[in-house]
Amino acid sequence: MNTLRINGDRLWTSLMDLARIGATDKGGVKRLALTDLDRQGRDLVVQWGREAGLAVTVDRIGNVFMRREGTNPALAPVVTGSHVDTQPTGGKFDGNYGVLAGLEVVRTLNQHGIRTEAPIEVAFWTNEEGSRFVPVMMGSGVFCGAFSLETAYAARDVDGKSVGEELERIGYRGDEVPGDHPIGAYFEAHIEQGPVLEDADKVIGVVPAVMGLSWYDCTVNGMEAHAGPTPMHLRRDALQMATRIMQEVVAIADRYPPYGRGTVGMVQVFPNSRNVIPGQVKFSIDLRNVSDDLLNTMHDEITAYVNRVRADSGLAIELERVSYYPPCPFHPDCVDAVRTATELLGYPAMDVVSGAGHDAIYVARLAPAGMIFVPCKDGISHNEIEDARPDHLEAGCNVLLHAMLARAGAIMAHAD
């Protein structure tokens, strides 16, 4: 059993075939959730699943589960998957790799006549990207009860079309109640979407956790005035005070390595005129770290710093936390299964805490979960030039295969 390997060429061919649906001129994919192209992508994956002998179930938010029976149907399935929707300028691998790696695991088990005690399932979740409809990770979020099915159905795109209507239109508004589908353990294979593995020359990232995040809106109110006649000491310059806070965002992240992150990604300056002192600045703050304690400390520090700047400057400064996602540690048994499989296969590996959100975060609320990362070129994702090496994708799928077998219990094997 230790010598069992997936077919890397078959996995690559499937990825390239799926990438043709919504292909862009720059080599990427645009397949937004619940569009006709999403339906075509879903239909192709479901077709492949049925050809592999899998039974298909769809729930009311459009999550799809493709089941390979085990010898003990009383056991909850060992599930793997991800998503097939993409960003507007997405790549071939984000999400799609996790789904098709799961399908390749099934094809490999079929090819070698291997049975498992627990059932094996391949899932793909609705609207992970959140590009067309919010919230992000919608299907897995409804599945775990993070928000209601009614809230998801009511979400609308820029053209006013709702999730409920579009699910019905493309034929993926199923009958099963989200969350009723049992999961014994969940694994998700994914490109890293960052540069750490490539920089360290490692093939596999063992993912012990996903960072939590706090998002804030900050508004600094000063007084706009003429840039020439107004002396420096008499100015109420909102931008100068805002930049002090922005620098502190970075400083806070630097104080809590290795997983501290601090980003100001959006800035609006009023009146945004070359020769007018800014009277108001609105900007975003994104803080991340791997534990609640660290993230709460970072929250306390940015709050205290804003209070000091407000007192020192006399300007009206507002800081509002607008979103919070707690850190997600993955289950030690699933992390160990990934680590053991990686060691068995002899791949260079390291632990990588994910800085991005994945469906595994929500699934982990209901069942033991873990993730497997493989490198992507230059750490680039959510981009049409997103790329990954076939041998790295094959390696990650081999790790997935052996991690799932360890949980599902391989009980019989014979070569063709």
N, C-alpha and C positions, 0 to 999 in steps of 0.2 A: 504493500500500500504506500510505503514511503517513496517509491519511485514514480508514483502516479503524477502526470503532468497534463495540463490543458493543451489545446491546439492553438498556438499563438497566431498562426496564419488565419485560422477560422475566425478567431476573435477580431483580428484586424479587418478582415473582409466584412464582417457584420457592422463594425463601426463605420466603415467607409460607405457601405450600402445605406445605412440609416442617415448618414450625413448628406446624402443626395437630396433628401426631403427638406426643402428650405435652404438649399445651398446658396451661398452668396458669392459675388464675383471675387472677393478677396480670400476665398478658401474657407470661410466660416459657415455658420448656420444661423438662420433666423426662423425659429419655429416657436412662436409665442403660444402661451397656454390657451387651450380651447379654441384655437383657430382651425381652419380646414387643414393646414399643414400639420398641426398637432394631432388631429384626427388621423391623418395619413401615417404619421410616425407611430402612433399608438397601434393602429391597425397592423402595421408591419411587424412590430414586436409581438403582438398577440398572435399573429399568424405563425411566427417562428416558434412561439411557446407551444402552440397547439401541435405543430409539426414535431416538436420534441416530446409530445405525449402529455403535456401539462393541462390540467383543468383550470379554467379561467373564471375568476369571480371579480365583480366590480361593485364598489360600494357607492353610496349616494353622493359623495363628493368626487367621484371619478377615480379614486385610487384603484389600481388593478393588482390582483394577486394571482400568480400562476403557480399551480401546485403539482409537485411530484410526490406521490404517496410514499409513505414509509411502511415498514412492516408492522408498526404499532400505531394505528390511526388515533389512539387515545392521547398520544403525545402532541403537544403544541409544536408547530413547525419551526424549523430554523430558517429564518428569512434573510434574504439579501436583496438589495435594490438601491434605487436612487430616483432620478427623474429624467424625462425626455423632452421637457420644455426647455427653451433656451432664452438667453438675452437677445435684444434686437440685433446686436452685433456680437453674437456668441460664437463659440468654437465647437469642434466636433466631439470633445471629450467630457466636458463638464456635465456631470449627471449621466450622460449616455453611457459612459464607460462602466459605471456601477451597475446599470441595468444589464448591459450586454455581457459583462463579466459574470453576472449571476446566471445568465442564459448559457454561457460557455461552461460553467460548472455543471449544469444539468446535462448538457450535451456530452461532456466528458464522462459523467457517471453512466449515462446511457451507453456510450460507446464501449465502456469497459465492463458492463454488466454489474455495476456496483449498486447494492441496495443499502438503504439506511434505515435505522430503527425509527427515527423521527422523520416526518415529512420534510421535504425541502421546498421552499417557495421563493419565487422571484417577484418582487413588487416594484411598481413605479407609482410615484406619488404626484398628485395634481398641483400644478402652479407652485413649484418650489421657488422659482426665480422671482416671482412677484413683479415681473416687468409689465404685465398687462393689468393684473388685478392685485390689490393689496388686501390682506397681509401676505408677506412672503411665507414660504413653507406652509401653504394653505392646507393642502390635503393631509399632511402628517399632523398639522396643528389641530384640525377638526377631529382627526382620528384619536388623538390623545386627550381631547377635551380642553385644549388651550383656548379655543373659542368655539362658538356654536355653529352648527350647520346653517342656521338661518342667517347669521352674520356673513358667512361665506357666500351664500346664495345671493345676498343683497349687494355684494361688492360689484361695482360697475367700472368699465374701462372709460377711456376718454370719449368714446362715441356713445356712451350711455348703455351699452350692452351689459347684462348682468351675468354673473357666474352661473346661476341657476338656468337661465335661458340658454346660454352657450353650451353647458353640459348636455342639456336636452337636445340641442340642435345637432351636436356632433355624435350623439348616440352613446355617451359615456356617463349618463346619470343612472347609476345602478340601483339595485334594490337593497343591498346589505347595509345595515346601520354601521356607520363609521365607529370603530372601536370595538365592535363585536367580534372582529376577526382575531383569533388568538395568535400570539407570537411567543415562542419559547425563548428565542434569542435572535438578535438582529446584527448583521454585519453590513457595512457599506464601504465599498472600494471607490476611491475618488482620486483624481489628480490633486496635487497639493494646493494649487492656485497661489503659490508663493515660491520664493527662491531658495528656501533653506536646504532642501534635500539636494538640489543641484549644486549649490555652493559647497556642501559637505561631501559631494560625490558619493551619496548613498542611494540605494535603489528602492528601499522600503521605509516608509515612515510608520512607526507604531504610534497610534494616536491615543494617548491616555485621557484626553479631555478636550473640550472646546472652550475657548475664552468666553467669559461673560462680557457684556458691554453696557455702558451707560451713555445715552445720548442727551445732549442739552441744547437748548436755544439760549443764546446770550444776547442781550440788547444793551448797548451803551448809548446814553442820551447826553449830548453836549449842546453846543450852540454853533450853528453855522455863521460864519463871518468872512469878510474879505481877507484874502491871503496876504495882501500888501499892507494895508494900514494897521492891522491888528498886531501889536507886539506879542512876542512869544509868551511872556509871563502873564498876559491878560487873556490868553486863549482858553476856551473850553472845548478842546479838540477830542472828539469822541474816538477818532481812529488811533490816536496815540495811546489812550487808555486801553482800547481794545487790543492793540498789539502787545501791550504788557501782559494781558491775560492770555493771549495766544501763545506767547513764549513760555508762560508758566504751564500751559497744557503739555508742551513738549518736555519741560523740566520734570514735571510730575511723573510722566511715563519713564523717563530716564532714571528716576530714583527707585523704580521697582522692576528691575530686570529679572529674568530674561524675557518675561512675557508682558511687561508693561507696554501699552500702546497709547499714544495721544495724538489726535488728529483734528485739525481745523480744515474742513473741506469745502465750506460754503461761506462766502462773505458778501454782504450787501452794504454798500456805503451810500449814504444820502448827504448831500444831493449829487455826489459823484461828479463834481465839476473840478477842473484843473486848478482854478484860482479861488476856490471856496474851502474854508476850513470845514471838515466834516462835522455835521451836527448830529448824526446818528449812524451807528454801525450795528448791524445784526449779523451774527455768525453762529455756526454750528460747532459743537465740541463732541468728540467721540473718544471715550476712555474705555480701555479694555485690559483685562488681566484674567488669570487662570483660577483665582479663588474669590469667594465672596469677601473674605477679610481684606484682601489686597484691593479689590475694587471699591469696597466701602471706604477704605483709607484714602484712596485716590479721590473719591467723591468728597470726603470731608476736607481734603486739602484744596481742591479747586473752589469749594464753597467758601472756605476761610479766606483764600486769596482774593476772591471777588469782593468779599466784605471789606478787606483791607484797602483795596483799590478804590472802592466806593467811598470809604471814610477819608482817604488821603486826597482824593481828587475833588470830592464834593459833587460828582456827577451822579445822576440817577442810572443805576446799573441793575438790570434784571437777569437772573439766572434761573432757568426752569428745566428740570429734568423731564424730558418728553418721552423717553423709552428706556426700559431696563430689561435685559435678558440675563438671567443668572448664569454663571459658569456651569458647564455640564461635564462632570467627571464620568467617564465610561466605566462599565462594570469590570471589576478586576478579572473575573473569569474570562470575559471576552477579550480584554486586552492581553491576558496571558495566552489565550488561544492564538491570537495573531502573532505574538512574540515567539511562541513555541514553533509555529509553522514557519516563520521566517528563519529561525535558527536551524530547523530541520532541512530547509531548502538551501541554506548557506548564502543567503543574500546579505550584502552590506546594508545595515539598518541603523536607525536612530529613532528616539522618541521625538515626535513633533506635535505640539499642541496646536490645534486648529484655530486660526484667527477668523475664519469664516463660518457662517451658519450652514447647517446641513439637516436633512430630514432626520438623521440619526439622533439629533438633539431631542426632538419630540418623542420619537419611538422609545428613547431611553427612559422616559417617564413611566412606561408601561412594562418594559421587558429589558433584560440584560442586553447591552449593545456595545459595539466597538467599531472602529474604523481602520481602514488601511489606506495609506497615501503612497502614491508614486510621483516621481518628479514630472514637472511640465517645463518646457523650454523657457528659459529666462524668467521663470516664475509667473508667466503671463497667462491670465485667464479673463473671462468676460470680454473677449476680444477675438476678432475673426482670425488673427494669426496664432491663436492658442495651438500648442503642439505638444506631442509626447512621443517618446520612442517606442516602437513596437515591442522591443525586448523588455522595457520597463513595464508596459501594460501587461505583457505576458507574465512577468514575475509577480505583479500584484494579484493577478487572477489565480496564479498557483498558490499564493498565500491564502487567498480567499477560499479556495477549494479545500485546503487542508484544515483551515480553521473551522469551516463549516462541518467537515467530516468529524472533527474532534467533538463537536457539540451534538451532531445528529447521530453518531454511532454507526460507522461502516461495519456491516455484519456479514457481507458476502461479496466476493469478487472473483471474476474469472475473465481472462483475456479473450478477446474475440479470436 
